[in-house]
């Protein structure tokens, strides 16, 4: 059946199904008919990587460096420099999965992920927090990942941090939003830190979540992808992988749909015949593709983690201008528990957050004249994001409906709601200590705290579905790794148990939250798995 | 052009309410309810919505982001309903149909949920806003979902508009100034 489909696709595509130009790397836009002079769509390749974020770009670069033929498929466009317009509407539409509107099925939580060449690393906040050692101990003990020790990953973590040019911003570079959070910590005696990041030559444009027009992020687009291209990797953008069909251990058909120029509509289909396939599209798209392909049966898209975040706002008498400078530098670590016996990393963390007016307005509690009054004080607004590590739950499940719609089922547990309330309590205290006139929790019609005696209002925060605008920026665990096919989708080397030759390399593998930010953990694991793959392949 | 806050609206729940609505229509007199709604004027250039749905959407936009209160132009004057229609035209059909159902729910919501004798777009703007705010705190999940989805879209697009920035103290994208 699949062979018949391949023959039919080859006939349909005709000359465009040639093997392309092996050895010549580049970024090719399949939304452009004909791809430009002399270029053609890939037909038969050795390695097909799906997703061009930190994981996909890292493994593609490693394979190419070892002389392997690699193509990478990316659903999003290639956007750099002036094409990153710093406008909410256009950038969420173009750089994010589901045009920025992907949510859990009950609409309670926005599920954000990159859909652009370079993936999430193009639109994240640049925070570098490596895997906590205590989490690795839990992975070894509870999840049977005996190879995942701090010692075994040390070399990979170093490589990841080198890719990121990791450094710590100087205190003098903090914008007022971050400085206010830090001053609140100092007054209350809360533990805090200035976070490590992967910016070099930052000019403080303030729109990291919409990409960096100054190319100051040392991310997959500015580091791994140019190196991979130099070694011959071909990146195809606006190419949506729809299905993987294993035809044997060394033969897999990947059905791909080319998208139109804006990425809204599928325009034509082509099939790539790959010896081996690596999924690195991010946890939700990877889980979705596995479900569509009928792979990792019983495990794909189950018990995943969303690591919920809640934004809150505080208004100050003096201007804050949260939209200018590095949006997220300070983390309040007072309430993090890095020695939690069950999870290794638990509690919560508070970080400063700033943003452009469109997205900030969606995080305020009300509309009408009262909502407009809030936004008239936008320049006086400081933001904080409350981050909560997550654990696998039976209520988390991806579902693909017959009409093609992806449903992300996720329910907050009573324990999570309790932690959310605790984190709001701490954030209110912090902002009030920093001199805020009022702190606003985005629950309609608005939960406003002007003094500590207002704190009993917290009891009204029930966190019922679709009441507060929760956010997930760190999705994980849709195809967990483990020592047995009974308990996991993938082996510790990332290979699917039920489809040899198909690998997962992204955060889908994580059995629990490795840290508060997943870019460094994803890169570390990608380096580790690439090394293991090359040791057995080349 | 705009974000999509509607990708995962709970279809089954919409269907359930639609069936309930249908039963009400039959029980309460289809002619009566449709009569309350009345006919909407044609609006040229619509790509995804009917004239009826567009009228509901415009009434909603006007209520939640009105002109005045320091904003010379509101959502309607900045053509956000038109932007929403264009956005919807490029969404998968299951999203578009959910949103049409959501607009039906909004239009007949005052009759079904609040016992009023007028549909949404026939209410004065202040009453529309009051109803919308009440729904955002409703015990009914569906009503909260509908308000959340429309609020996200309209707020994101409204405050991204350059004509709004002078009124909120935002000086616009910084790259051209800083990287000059």
Contacts between the chains, C-beta under 8 A, distances in Angstrom:
chain1	res1	chain2	res2	distance
A	82	B	175	7.6
A	84	B	175	7.8
A	85	B	173	6.7
A	86	B	173	3.6
A	86	B	174	6.9
A	86	B	175	5.9
A	87	B	160	5.9
A	87	B	173	6.7
A	88	B	3	7.7
A	88	B	156	5.7
A	88	B	157	8.0
A	88	B	159	7.5
A	88	B	160	4.1
A	89	B	1	5.6
A	89	B	2	4.8
A	89	B	3	6.9
A	89	B	156	6.6
A	89	B	157	5.5
A	89	B	160	4.6
A	90	B	1	6.3
A	92	B	2	7.7
A	92	B	3	4.2
A	92	B	156	7.2
A	93	B	1	5.8
A	93	B	2	5.9
A	93	B	3	6.0
A	93	B	4	7.9
A	96	B	3	7.4
A	98	B	4	5.8
A	98	B	7	4.7
A	99	B	2	7.4
A	99	B	3	5.5
A	99	B	4	4.1
A	99	B	7	7.8
A	99	B	91	8.0
A	100	B	3	3.5
A	100	B	4	6.6
A	101	B	3	4.8
A	101	B	4	3.0
A	101	B	5	4.4
A	101	B	6	6.2
A	101	B	7	5.0
A	101	B	152	7.7
A	102	B	4	7.8
A	102	B	7	5.3
A	102	B	8	7.1
A	103	B	5	6.9
A	103	B	7	6.4
A	103	B	8	5.0
A	104	B	8	6.7
A	105	B	8	4.9
A	105	B	10	6.1
A	106	B	10	6.4
A	106	B	141	7.0
A	106	B	145	7.1
A	107	B	5	7.9
A	107	B	8	6.8
A	107	B	9	6.7
A	107	B	10	7.6
A	107	B	145	4.5
A	107	B	148	5.6
A	107	B	149	6.3
A	110	B	5	7.9
A	203	B	178	5.3
A	203	B	179	7.0
A	204	B	174	7.9
A	204	B	178	7.3
A	205	B	174	4.8
A	205	B	175	5.6
A	205	B	178	6.0
A	206	B	174	6.1
A	207	B	173	7.2
A	207	B	174	7.2
A	207	B	175	7.9
A	213	B	175	4.2
A	213	B	179	6.9
A	214	B	175	7.0
A	214	B	178	7.7
A	214	B	179	6.1
A	262	B	90	7.2
A	264	B	90	4.0
A	264	B	91	7.9
A	265	B	90	7.1
A	319	B	169	7.5
A	323	B	170	6.5
A	324	B	174	6.8
A	356	B	160	7.3
A	356	B	170	7.9
A	357	B	159	4.0
A	357	B	160	6.7
A	357	B	164	7.5
A	357	B	165	7.1
A	357	B	168	5.9
A	357	B	170	5.1
A	358	B	155	7.2
A	358	B	156	4.2
A	358	B	157	6.9
A	358	B	158	7.8
A	358	B	159	4.9
A	358	B	160	3.8
A	359	B	156	6.5
A	360	B	159	7.5
A	361	B	155	4.1
A	361	B	156	6.7
A	361	B	158	7.3
A	361	B	159	4.3
A	362	B	151	7.4
A	362	B	152	4.8
A	362	B	155	5.1
A	362	B	156	5.4
A	364	B	155	7.7
A	366	B	133	6.8
A	366	B	136	7.7
A	367	B	64	3.9
A	367	B	65	6.7
A	367	B	129	7.5
A	367	B	132	7.1
A	367	B	133	7.5
A	367	B	151	5.6
A	367	B	154	7.7
A	367	B	155	6.9
A	368	B	63	7.0
A	368	B	64	5.9
A	368	B	65	7.9
A	368	B	66	7.1
A	368	B	129	4.6
A	368	B	132	7.8
A	368	B	133	6.9
A	369	B	66	7.0
A	369	B	68	7.5
A	369	B	69	4.4
A	371	B	64	7.6
A	371	B	65	7.8
A	371	B	155	7.4
A	372	B	65	7.1
A	372	B	66	7.9
A	372	B	69	5.2
A	372	B	70	6.8
A	372	B	71	5.9
A	373	B	69	7.0
A	373	B	70	7.9
A	375	B	159	6.2
A	375	B	168	5.0
A	376	B	70	5.6
A	376	B	167	6.6
A	376	B	168	5.8
A	376	B	169	7.6
A	377	B	169	8.0
A	378	B	159	7.9
A	378	B	168	4.3
A	378	B	169	5.7
A	378	B	170	6.2
A	379	B	168	7.2
A	379	B	169	3.4
A	379	B	170	7.0
A	380	B	169	7.8
A	401	B	11	7.7
A	401	B	94	7.7
A	403	B	92	7.8
A	403	B	93	7.7
A	403	B	94	4.8
A	404	B	92	6.7
A	404	B	94	7.3
A	405	B	7	7.8
A	405	B	8	7.3
A	405	B	11	7.3
A	405	B	92	7.2
A	405	B	94	5.0
A	405	B	95	7.9
A	406	B	8	7.5
A	407	B	8	6.0
A	408	B	8	6.5
A	444	B	133	6.8
A	444	B	136	4.0
A	444	B	137	5.2
A	444	B	147	7.7
A	445	B	133	6.0
A	445	B	136	7.5
A	445	B	137	6.5
A	464	B	141	7.8
A	464	B	144	8.0
A	465	B	141	5.7
A	465	B	144	7.4
A	465	B	145	8.0
A	466	B	141	6.1
A	466	B	144	4.2
A	466	B	145	4.8
A	466	B	148	5.2
A	467	B	144	6.4
A	469	B	148	7.5
A	469	B	152	7.6
